[in-house]
Amino acid sequence: MSDLDGLINLIPIGDIAKKLGIDENIARTAVAVAVPAIVGGLAANASNADGAKKLESALGHHDKAVTSLDDVDEADGAKIV
């Protein structure tokens, strides 16, 4: 299992499917495509000291495990992404 697979397995895909009104398999496929792109973008932003410091600051207060979409601050996540 890759690190990305482990990350994807932590995402509440059923909740995403329900919120969007789509089949869970479609949501799983979308997440499987989106996660590597998001992680790649975060890595690119963190590739220099200034970007890494900003990302670390943005993520610093996110220590709660996400078990449902209710645990996600969508506005803050949009800022980070």
Steps between C-alpha positions, in 0.01 A plus 500: 500500500636841409488798733234651275287187531525528877396865483209422268383226738466763774259712293128457578408420139147388590433841654635673190280290273195571711570875514545520123215261424719265298584130503771407751713339226500827305599690814780250568632542144489879529682491833762263356569755225477812717720392791824454300439835328440677832801337666714590199387861520573514872845353438570760231393780733720361777804460275649826625550624855234772482237267355584227749469743791162626377369145452626393842327799656173428316502135601627558853159521663354193327560222747150351514441176312244526223240227521214677323445807289370675812862500621621693194526878490439537127585872490833445673574199281434708190753759623763230556444335165 
